[in-house]
Amino acid sequence: MNDIARSGATASTQVVPNNGLAYTVLGRDADGERVLDAVGDHLDGVPEGTVDLLVDDLAPVAAREGVDVAVGFADRLRERFADEANRVLLGCSAECSAELLSRLDALVDADATATAAVERLSRDDPTTFGYVRRHWAEAKRGIEACDRNYPQSKQVHAALTDPETTPRTLGATLSGLVTLGALETWGDTVGPTRYDLTAYRPDRTSAIGAALEADDVEE
């Protein structure tokens, strides 16, 4: 927490020199245009193409104001700063609905949204990120080979030939793909997690794989 009053009346910018960080608190009631104006203030005078813009999570905006508002904000952000920013990355947590994910994918480069999601998972859950980075391709093969609509991880594993994973490590990988928006779980159950393969998104999985491979190259 900080000592800035969380009010939508006045924007207040704080600079943390030792960490090279500047942040602006707008308050919970700030609308999308005030957010865009604050971003514009930060980019004023910055050389074009030297800054990446990352929206950490659009799910709260969609939950509070609706999917149309969240998508509209993302679209305005891209249009307004397309020439100034190096990249505009739109992040979405596990709480993002299938409708929001689909509309964001149609709005922006799927690789950009996948990259933002991978970066978020790496930061927030490095253990699961490690499983996904190692086993995403095998998980993809298992999903596409499985003939069940709502399997457990062990049933997806059984569809593989000569797997490198175990049912446990494959399950951790599938869980990561759910977080990354490539897959969904099915229903509420007190037993083992079941995955909804009818909601599987192969293009999203391929984009995630490309983002993971790029991350390996950068390391």
C-alpha positions in Angstrom: 0.0 0.0 0.0 1.1 3.6 -0.3 0.1 6.9 1.3 -1.6 8.3 -1.8 -5.3 8.9 -1.4 -7.1 6.6 -3.7 -9.5 9.1 -5.2 -10.5 9.5 -8.8 -10.5 13.3 -8.5 -6.8 13.9 -9.1 -4.1 11.8 -10.6 -0.9 11.7 -8.6 2.4 10.4 -10.0 5.1 9.0 -7.8 8.7 8.3 -8.9 10.9 5.7 -7.3 14.4 6.6 -8.6 16.3 3.6 -7.2 14.1 1.2 -9.0 13.6 3.2 -12.1 9.9 3.2 -11.6 7.2 5.8 -12.0 3.5 5.0 -11.3 0.3 7.0 -11.3 -2.6 6.3 -9.0 -5.9 7.3 -10.7 -8.4 5.8 -8.2 -11.0 3.1 -8.7 -13.5 5.3 -10.4 -11.2 6.4 -13.2 -12.7 5.7 -16.6 -10.8 4.4 -19.6 -10.1 7.8 -21.1 -8.3 9.0 -18.0 -6.2 5.8 -18.0 -5.3 6.5 -21.7 -4.4 10.1 -20.9 -2.2 9.0 -18.0 -0.4 6.6 -20.3 0.0 9.4 -22.9 1.6 11.6 -20.2 4.2 8.9 -19.4 5.0 8.4 -23.1 5.3 12.2 -23.8 8.8 12.8 -25.0 9.8 9.1 -25.0 11.5 7.9 -28.2 9.1 6.0 -30.4 9.3 2.2 -30.2 11.3 2.0 -27.0 8.5 1.2 -24.5 6.2 -1.9 -24.3 2.7 -1.2 -23.0 1.3 -4.1 -20.9 -2.2 -4.4 -19.6 -1.7 -6.8 -16.7 -5.2 -8.1 -16.6 -8.4 -7.1 -18.4 -10.6 -9.6 -16.5 -11.5 -7.1 -13.6 -12.6 -4.5 -16.2 -14.8 -7.0 -17.9 -16.3 -8.3 -14.6 -17.0 -4.7 -13.4 -18.1 -3.0 -16.6 -18.8 -5.8 -19.2 -16.9 -7.4 -22.0 -17.8 -4.7 -24.5 -16.1 -2.0 -22.3 -13.0 -4.1 -21.8 -12.6 -4.8 -25.5 -13.3 -1.2 -26.4 -10.6 0.0 -24.0 -8.1 -2.5 -25.4 -8.9 -1.3 -29.0 -8.5 2.4 -28.0 -5.2 1.7 -26.3 -3.9 0.0 -29.4 -5.1 2.7 -31.8 -3.9 5.6 -29.7 -0.4 4.3 -29.0 0.3 2.0 -32.0 3.0 4.4 -33.3 4.5 5.3 -30.0 4.8 2.0 -28.3 7.1 -0.9 -29.3 4.3 -3.4 -28.5 0.9 -3.3 -26.8 0.4 -6.5 -24.8 -3.0 -7.4 -23.4 -3.0 -9.7 -20.4 -5.9 -11.8 -19.1 -6.0 -14.0 -16.0 -7.7 -17.3 -15.5 -10.9 -15.4 -14.6 -11.2 -14.2 -18.2 -14.3 -15.5 -19.9 -14.2 -17.5 -23.2 -16.0 -14.6 -24.9 -13.4 -12.0 -23.7 -10.5 -14.2 -24.8 -12.0 -14.8 -28.2 -12.7 -11.2 -28.8 -9.3 -10.1 -27.7 -7.7 -12.7 -30.0 -9.7 -11.3 -32.9 -8.7 -7.8 -32.0 -4.9 -8.2 -31.6 -2.1 -10.5 -32.7 -2.7 -13.8 -31.0 1.1 -14.0 -30.4 1.0 -10.8 -28.4 -1.8 -12.0 -26.0 -0.1 -15.3 -25.6 3.2 -13.7 -24.8 1.6 -11.5 -22.1 -0.1 -14.6 -20.6 3.1 -16.5 -20.5 5.0 -13.7 -18.9 2.3 -13.4 -16.3 2.4 -17.1 -15.5 6.2 -17.0 -15.3 6.0 -14.2 -12.7 3.0 -15.5 -10.7 3.4 -19.3 -10.7 7.0 -20.2 -11.8 6.5 -23.9 -10.8 3.5 -24.4 -13.2 5.3 -22.2 -15.8 8.2 -24.7 -15.7 5.9 -27.7 -16.4 4.2 -25.9 -19.3 7.6 -24.8 -20.8 8.9 -28.4 -20.7 5.7 -30.3 -21.6 3.3 -28.0 -23.6 3.9 -29.9 -26.9 3.3 -33.3 -25.3 0.2 -31.9 -23.6 -1.0 -30.6 -27.0 -0.5 -34.1 -28.6 -2.3 -35.7 -25.7 -5.3 -33.4 -26.0 -5.6 -33.9 -29.7 -5.2 -37.7 -29.4 -7.7 -38.1 -26.6 -11.2 -39.3 -27.7 -13.0 -38.1 -24.5 -14.7 -34.8 -24.2 -14.1 -34.4 -20.4 -11.1 -36.5 -19.4 -8.9 -36.5 -16.4 -5.2 -35.9 -16.8 -4.5 -39.7 -16.6 -6.9 -40.3 -19.5 -5.2 -37.7 -21.6 -1.9 -39.3 -20.6 -3.2 -42.7 -21.7 -3.8 -41.4 -25.2 0.0 -40.6 -25.7 2.5 -43.0 -27.2 5.9 -43.2 -25.4 5.2 -40.1 -23.2 8.0 -38.3 -21.4 5.5 -37.0 -18.8 3.8 -38.8 -16.0 0.0 -38.3 -15.3 1.0 -35.9 -12.5 3.4 -33.8 -14.6 1.0 -33.8 -17.5 -1.8 -32.7 -15.1 0.3 -29.8 -13.9 0.9 -28.8 -17.6 -2.8 -29.0 -18.4 -3.5 -26.8 -15.4 -1.1 -24.3 -16.8 -2.8 -24.3 -20.2 -6.1 -23.6 -18.4 -4.5 -20.5 -16.8 -3.1 -19.5 -20.1 -6.5 -19.6 -21.8 -5.9 -22.6 -24.1 -8.2 -25.0 -22.2 -11.0 -25.1 -19.7 -11.9 -27.3 -16.8 -15.3 -29.0 -16.7 -17.8 -28.6 -13.9 -17.3 -28.5 -10.2 -16.2 -31.9 -8.7 -14.6 -33.0 -5.5 -12.7 -35.7 -7.5 -9.8 -35.3 -9.9 -10.0 -32.4 -12.3 -11.7 -33.0 -15.6 -10.7 -30.9 -18.6 -13.2 -29.6 -21.2 -11.7 -30.6 -24.5 -14.7 -29.1 -26.3 -13.3 -25.7 -25.3 -9.8 -26.5 -26.4 -8.1 -23.7 -28.5 -5.4 -25.2 -30.7 -4.4 -21.8 -32.2 -4.0 -20.4 -28.7 -1.8 -23.4 -27.7 0.4 -22.9 -30.7 0.8 -19.2 -29.9 1.7 -20.2 -26.3 4.3 -22.6 -27.6 5.8 -19.9 -29.8 6.0 -17.6 -26.9 7.6 -20.2 -24.7 10.2 -21.1 -27.4 11.0 -17.4 -27.8 11.5 -17.2 -24.0 13.9 -20.1 -24.2 15.9 -18.3 -26.9 16.1 -15.1 -24.8 17.4 -17.0 -21.8 
